[in-house]
Amino acid sequence: MELKDSARVVCHECLRPPKVCFCDFVPRPQIATRFRIHCVQHPNEAKRRALSSVPLLEKALSNFTLEVSSDPSQLPVTGKKLLLFPGPSAELLSAADLSPELMLVVVDGTWKEAKKIVQHSADLRELPRVIIQCDQASLYGVLRKEPMEGCVSTLEAVAQAITILEGQEASQQRLLQSFRQLVAAQQAYMEAGIQRNLVYYNGVPKPSQHIQTALVSLPFKCNGERKWYQFYRIDRTLTQESTTYHGEPTLCTYTEAVARCAEINQGLTRGHRFAVRSIDASQELQK
């Protein structure tokens, strides 16, 4: 590990701080695959200091290319290409998809960023889509929250794709073991920071940021128009989308509906909270 001088001292190879350098975790020799893997990474993801699996993936695989762009332009014109991304037409990846000229394209970033990349790229939109079935939770654990069930890190998705296409688990296990070591090192570093704070604050945890409860104060008089409102939640998985409703529609003002929605959402975590809309708005959305 070589260090370079900067405001934030980092390893010259993996660009991580020395205490969370992952160079020792990189599989050696590099893992060779019988197909090419091309990762399109959103520029915001490349700038984040949050732990990312792609730098490890880039160093671990010999047949891996990385394009940091919100508008990919490095896809070859010829050859078979598959996009590992959910969608209505996406099919499960299978060993039959493997061919000598195959390029598996993956998109890295937050869920919102990844969707924007695919939506705004004509080249990516035209590619046949495939998905993988993930039954285990991401190895990220508490370090990064996945947007929905079935989502895993880019490294974990690529590792499983290798197993599916090549019919062997050795490469997947080597990648996952390296990622486990990386995550464990990051978690240990964070825990050490918590312990240092405990010592500094005489055993009292540093005040943490509390999740604010959404409270809506109703005015003394509600002069708004009374309408029928419903409380709903959009539930998404990798393959489908559904709407869940809370109770029956309510006749009230918008202010009262928002206050009621805040009460419903108390204690609910992100991804399980409800929103409110008028029945008229709901009907317009369905047209």
C-alpha positions as CSV (number, residue, x, y, z in Angstrom):
1,M,0.0,0.0,0.0
2,E,1.5,3.3,-1.1
3,L,0.1,6.6,0.3
4,K,-0.2,9.9,-1.5
5,D,-0.2,13.3,0.2
6,S,-3.5,15.1,0.2
7,A,-6.0,16.7,2.6
8,R,-7.4,13.2,3.0
9,V,-4.6,10.7,3.1
10,V,-5.5,7.7,1.0
11,C,-4.0,4.6,-0.5
12,H,-2.4,5.1,-3.9
13,E,-4.0,1.9,-5.2
14,C,-7.5,1.7,-3.9
15,L,-8.0,5.4,-3.0
16,R,-9.3,4.5,0.5
17,P,-8.0,5.8,3.8
18,P,-5.2,3.6,5.2
19,K,-7.3,2.1,7.9
20,V,-9.9,0.8,5.4
21,C,-7.6,0.1,2.5
22,F,-8.8,-3.0,0.7
23,C,-5.7,-3.9,-1.3
24,D,-5.0,-6.9,0.8
25,F,-8.5,-8.3,0.1
26,V,-8.2,-8.2,-3.7
27,P,-8.2,-11.8,-5.1
28,R,-4.8,-12.7,-6.6
29,P,-4.4,-13.7,-9.3
30,Q,-7.3,-11.8,-10.8
31,I,-10.5,-13.8,-11.6
32,A,-10.9,-14.5,-15.3
33,T,-14.4,-14.8,-16.8
34,R,-15.5,-16.2,-20.1
35,F,-17.5,-13.1,-20.8
36,R,-17.0,-9.4,-20.6
37,I,-18.5,-7.2,-17.8
38,H,-19.0,-3.5,-18.5
39,C,-20.1,-1.3,-15.6
40,V,-21.7,2.1,-16.2
41,Q,-21.3,4.1,-13.0
42,H,-23.1,7.3,-12.3
43,P,-20.6,10.2,-11.7
44,N,-22.2,10.9,-8.3
45,E,-21.4,7.4,-7.1
46,A,-17.8,7.7,-8.2
47,K,-17.5,10.8,-6.0
48,R,-19.1,9.4,-2.9
49,R,-17.1,8.5,0.1
50,A,-19.6,5.9,1.1
51,L,-18.3,2.3,0.7
52,S,-18.8,1.1,-2.9
53,S,-18.3,-2.4,-4.2
54,V,-17.2,-1.4,-7.7
55,P,-13.6,-0.4,-7.0
56,L,-13.0,-3.9,-5.5
57,L,-14.8,-5.5,-8.5
58,E,-12.7,-3.6,-10.9
59,K,-9.4,-4.8,-9.4
60,A,-10.7,-8.4,-8.8
61,L,-11.8,-9.2,-12.4
62,S,-9.5,-9.3,-15.5
63,N,-12.4,-9.0,-18.0
64,F,-14.1,-5.9,-16.4
65,T,-14.4,-2.4,-17.8
66,L,-15.7,0.7,-16.0
67,E,-17.3,3.7,-17.6
68,V,-18.1,6.7,-15.3
69,S,-20.8,8.5,-17.1
70,S,-24.5,9.3,-17.0
71,D,-24.6,8.9,-20.8
72,P,-22.7,5.7,-21.7
73,S,-20.9,5.7,-25.1
74,Q,-18.4,2.9,-24.8
75,L,-20.7,0.0,-25.7
76,P,-19.4,-2.0,-28.7
77,V,-21.6,-1.9,-31.8
78,T,-21.3,-5.6,-32.5
79,G,-21.5,-8.6,-30.2
80,K,-24.2,-9.9,-27.8
81,K,-25.0,-7.5,-25.0
82,L,-27.4,-8.0,-22.0
83,L,-28.4,-5.4,-19.5
84,L,-28.6,-6.6,-15.9
85,F,-31.5,-4.4,-14.9
86,P,-35.1,-5.0,-13.9
87,G,-38.0,-4.2,-16.1
88,P,-41.3,-5.6,-17.5
89,S,-39.5,-7.5,-20.2
90,A,-36.6,-8.7,-18.1
91,E,-36.0,-12.5,-18.0
92,L,-34.0,-14.6,-15.6
93,L,-30.4,-14.9,-16.5
94,S,-29.4,-18.5,-17.5
95,A,-26.4,-20.5,-18.6
96,A,-27.9,-20.5,-22.1
97,D,-27.1,-16.7,-22.3
98,L,-23.4,-17.4,-22.3
99,S,-21.5,-16.9,-25.5
100,P,-17.9,-16.0,-26.4
101,E,-18.8,-12.5,-27.4
102,L,-21.2,-11.8,-24.5
103,M,-21.0,-8.5,-22.7
104,L,-23.0,-8.2,-19.5
105,V,-23.8,-4.5,-18.8
106,V,-24.4,-3.4,-15.2
107,V,-25.4,0.0,-13.9
108,D,-24.0,1.3,-10.6
109,G,-25.3,4.1,-8.4
110,T,-28.4,4.8,-6.2
111,W,-31.6,3.2,-7.5
112,K,-32.8,6.7,-8.7
113,E,-29.5,7.4,-10.5
114,A,-29.4,4.0,-12.1
115,K,-32.9,4.4,-13.4
116,K,-32.1,7.8,-14.9
117,I,-29.0,6.4,-16.7
118,V,-31.1,3.6,-18.3
119,Q,-34.1,5.9,-19.1
120,H,-31.9,8.5,-20.8
121,S,-29.7,6.2,-22.8
122,A,-31.1,4.9,-26.0
123,D,-28.3,2.3,-26.3
124,L,-29.2,0.9,-22.9
125,R,-32.9,1.0,-23.4
126,E,-32.6,-1.1,-26.5
127,L,-30.6,-3.9,-24.8
128,P,-32.4,-7.1,-23.8
129,R,-32.8,-7.1,-20.0
130,V,-32.0,-9.9,-17.6
131,I,-32.3,-10.2,-13.8
132,I,-31.0,-12.6,-11.2
133,Q,-32.9,-14.1,-8.2
134,C,-31.4,-12.9,-5.0
135,D,-32.7,-14.7,-1.9
136,Q,-30.1,-13.4,0.6
137,A,-29.9,-9.9,2.0
138,S,-27.0,-7.7,0.8
139,L,-23.6,-8.1,2.6
140,Y,-23.6,-4.4,3.0
141,G,-25.7,-4.8,6.2
142,V,-26.2,-1.5,7.9
143,L,-23.5,0.3,5.8
144,R,-25.8,1.0,2.9
145,K,-29.5,0.5,2.6
146,E,-30.9,-1.3,-0.5
147,P,-34.0,0.3,-2.0
148,M,-36.1,-2.9,-2.0
149,E,-36.1,-6.6,-1.3
150,G,-34.0,-8.6,-3.8
151,C,-31.5,-5.8,-4.3
152,V,-27.8,-6.4,-3.6
153,S,-24.6,-4.6,-4.3
154,T,-23.2,-4.5,-7.8
155,L,-20.4,-6.8,-6.8
156,E,-22.8,-9.4,-5.4
157,A,-25.0,-9.2,-8.5
158,V,-22.0,-9.7,-10.8
159,A,-20.7,-12.6,-8.6
160,Q,-24.0,-14.4,-8.9
161,A,-24.2,-13.7,-12.6
162,I,-20.8,-15.4,-13.0
163,T,-22.0,-18.5,-11.2
164,I,-25.2,-18.7,-13.4
165,L,-23.4,-18.2,-16.7
166,E,-20.3,-20.3,-16.1
167,G,-21.9,-23.0,-13.9
168,Q,-19.2,-22.8,-11.1
169,E,-19.3,-21.1,-7.7
170,A,-15.6,-20.7,-7.0
171,S,-15.4,-17.2,-8.6
172,Q,-18.5,-16.0,-6.7
173,Q,-17.2,-17.3,-3.4
174,R,-13.8,-15.6,-3.9
175,L,-15.5,-12.3,-4.7
176,L,-17.9,-12.5,-1.8
177,Q,-15.1,-13.4,0.6
178,S,-13.2,-10.3,-0.5
179,F,-16.3,-8.2,-0.1
180,R,-17.0,-9.6,3.4
181,Q,-13.5,-8.6,4.5
182,L,-14.0,-5.1,3.1
183,V,-17.3,-4.6,4.8
184,A,-15.9,-6.0,8.1
185,A,-13.0,-3.6,8.0
186,Q,-15.3,-0.7,7.4
187,Q,-17.6,-1.7,10.2
188,A,-14.7,-2.1,12.6
189,Y,-13.4,1.3,11.7
190,M,-16.9,2.8,12.3
191,E,-17.2,1.0,15.6
192,A,-13.8,2.3,16.7
193,G,-15.0,5.8,16.0
194,I,-18.1,5.3,18.1
195,Q,-15.9,4.1,21.0
196,R,-13.6,7.1,20.7
197,N,-16.6,9.4,20.9
198,L,-17.8,7.5,24.1
199,V,-14.4,8.2,25.7
200,Y,-14.3,11.8,24.5
201,Y,-17.9,12.5,25.9
202,N,-17.2,10.7,29.2
203,G,-19.3,7.6,28.3
204,V,-22.2,9.6,26.9
205,P,-22.8,8.8,23.2
206,K,-22.4,11.8,21.0
207,P,-25.9,13.2,20.3
208,S,-27.2,11.3,17.2
209,Q,-29.5,12.7,14.6
210,H,-33.0,11.8,15.6
211,I,-35.7,10.9,13.0
212,Q,-38.1,13.7,13.2
213,T,-41.7,12.7,13.6
214,A,-43.9,14.4,11.0
215,L,-46.3,16.5,13.0
216,V,-48.9,18.7,11.3
217,S,-50.6,21.4,13.2
218,L,-54.1,22.1,12.0
219,P,-55.3,25.7,11.9
220,F,-58.1,26.7,14.2
221,K,-60.5,26.7,11.2
222,C,-60.0,24.6,8.1
223,N,-61.5,26.5,5.2
224,G,-60.2,24.1,2.6
225,E,-62.4,22.2,0.2
226,R,-63.5,18.8,1.4
227,K,-62.7,15.9,-0.9
228,W,-62.3,12.2,-0.7
229,Y,-58.7,11.2,0.1
230,Q,-57.0,7.8,0.2
231,F,-53.7,6.7,1.8
232,Y,-51.5,4.5,-0.4
233,R,-48.1,3.0,-0.8
234,I,-46.3,1.8,-3.9
235,D,-44.6,-1.6,-3.2
236,R,-41.8,-2.4,-5.7
237,T,-39.8,-5.5,-6.3
238,L,-37.4,-6.2,-9.1
239,T,-40.1,-7.7,-11.3
240,Q,-43.3,-6.0,-10.4
241,E,-45.1,-3.0,-8.8
242,S,-48.2,-2.9,-6.7
243,T,-50.3,-0.5,-4.7
244,T,-51.3,-1.0,-1.0
245,Y,-54.1,1.1,0.5
246,H,-54.5,1.9,4.2
247,G,-58.2,1.8,5.3
248,E,-61.1,3.3,3.4
249,P,-61.1,6.7,1.6
250,T,-61.7,9.7,3.9
251,L,-63.8,12.8,3.3
252,C,-61.9,15.8,4.7
253,T,-59.8,18.8,3.8
254,Y,-56.3,18.4,2.4
255,T,-54.8,19.7,5.7
256,E,-56.7,17.1,7.6
257,A,-55.6,14.3,5.2
258,V,-52.0,15.3,5.6
259,A,-52.3,15.2,9.4
260,R,-54.0,11.8,9.2
261,C,-51.2,10.5,6.9
262,A,-48.6,11.7,9.4
263,E,-50.3,9.8,12.2
264,I,-50.4,6.6,10.0
265,N,-46.7,6.9,9.3
266,Q,-45.5,7.2,12.9
267,G,-43.2,4.3,13.6
268,L,-43.0,3.2,9.9
269,T,-39.6,3.0,8.3
270,R,-38.6,4.2,4.9
271,G,-40.2,2.1,2.1
272,H,-43.2,1.3,4.3
273,R,-44.7,4.8,4.7
274,F,-47.9,5.9,3.1
275,A,-48.7,8.9,1.0
276,V,-52.0,10.7,0.4
277,R,-53.9,11.7,-2.7
278,S,-57.4,12.7,-3.7
279,I,-59.6,10.2,-5.4
280,D,-59.7,12.6,-8.4
281,A,-55.9,12.5,-8.6
282,S,-55.9,8.7,-8.3
283,Q,-58.4,8.4,-11.2
284,E,-56.3,10.8,-13.3
285,L,-53.2,8.7,-12.7
286,Q,-55.0,5.6,-13.9
287,K,-56.1,7.1,-17.2
